[in-house]
Amino acid sequence: MIKCRNIAKGKAKGELLVSSEPISFLGGVNPENGEVIDPNHELKGQSVKDKVLFIPGGKGSTVGSYVIFQMMKNNTAPKAIICLNAEPIIATGAIMSDIPMVDSPEDTKELTDGTLVEVDGDNGTIEIL
């Protein structure tokens, strides 16, 4: 069990999609299908849909919060979000969209691409499954 700070309530299980780069949801992710479309991002061409997205944080416009909300409505959003350091754009989007979110995990060495995890935004934990 990895302890974290809880940001947005809820629990979700899924496969980790890990990036060492911050992401902008406005212009960086297609809300219609969840695909990362930023041509300079390491996840370009991959989908965040139904994944547990693990990123350092977000970047870009505050409109990114509404893009996350639109993705939730389109069924293309991540199941949960883990950040090293949450910032207001992604935190607000996760809270508005009921996407479980945590940040500041105590240990990240087991949080690798493809690992199955459960994020508990109520208690601030990540469990490796």
SULNOR-V574654 format. One record per pair of residues at least 24 apart in sequence whose ideal C-beta (glycine too) atoms are under 6 Angstrom apart, sorted by the first residue. I is the first residue (numbers start at 1). J is the second residue. D is the distance in Angstrom with one decimal. If there is no record, write none. Layout:
# SULNOR-V574654
I/J/D, I/J/D
This chain:
# SULNOR-V574654
1/125/5.3, 1/127/5.5, 2/105/5.0, 2/106/5.8, 2/107/5.4, 2/126/4.3, 3/106/4.8, 4/102/3.7, 4/104/5.8, 4/105/4.7, 4/124/4.7, 5/103/5.3, 5/104/4.6, 5/124/5.6, 6/102/5.7, 6/121/5.1, 6/124/3.7, 7/86/5.1, 7/91/5.2, 7/101/4.2, 7/102/5.9, 7/103/5.7, 8/94/4.0, 8/95/4.7, 8/100/5.8, 8/101/3.9, 8/121/5.1, 9/121/4.9, 9/122/5.3, 10/98/5.9, 10/100/3.8, 10/121/5.0, 11/100/5.8, 11/120/5.0, 12/79/4.1, 12/80/4.1, 12/100/4.9, 12/119/5.5, 13/118/4.5, 14/51/5.7, 14/52/4.3, 14/79/4.1, 15/51/5.8, 15/114/5.8, 15/116/5.7, 16/52/5.2, 16/54/5.4, 16/115/4.7, 16/117/5.8, 17/51/3.9, 17/53/5.4, 18/54/4.6, 18/113/4.5, 19/43/5.2, 19/55/5.0, 22/56/5.2, 22/57/4.9, 22/58/5.9, 22/59/4.4, 23/55/5.4, 24/59/5.0, 24/60/3.2, 24/64/6.0, 25/64/3.9, 25/67/4.1, 25/68/5.4, 26/60/5.3, 26/61/4.7, 26/63/4.7, 26/64/4.4, 26/67/5.3, 31/67/5.3, 31/70/4.6, 31/71/4.8, 31/74/5.8, 33/76/5.7, 34/76/3.6, 48/78/4.7, 49/76/4.7, 50/79/5.7, 51/78/5.3, 52/79/5.7, 52/80/4.6, 52/117/5.6, 52/119/5.9, 53/78/4.1, 53/81/5.0, 54/82/4.3, 54/111/5.5, 55/83/5.9, 56/84/4.6, 57/83/5.1, 57/85/5.0, 57/87/5.1, 58/87/5.5, 58/89/4.6, 58/90/3.9, 62/89/5.7, 64/89/4.6, 65/89/5.5, 65/92/4.2, 65/93/3.9, 68/93/3.0, 68/97/5.4, 69/96/4.9, 69/97/4.9, 72/97/3.8, 80/119/3.7
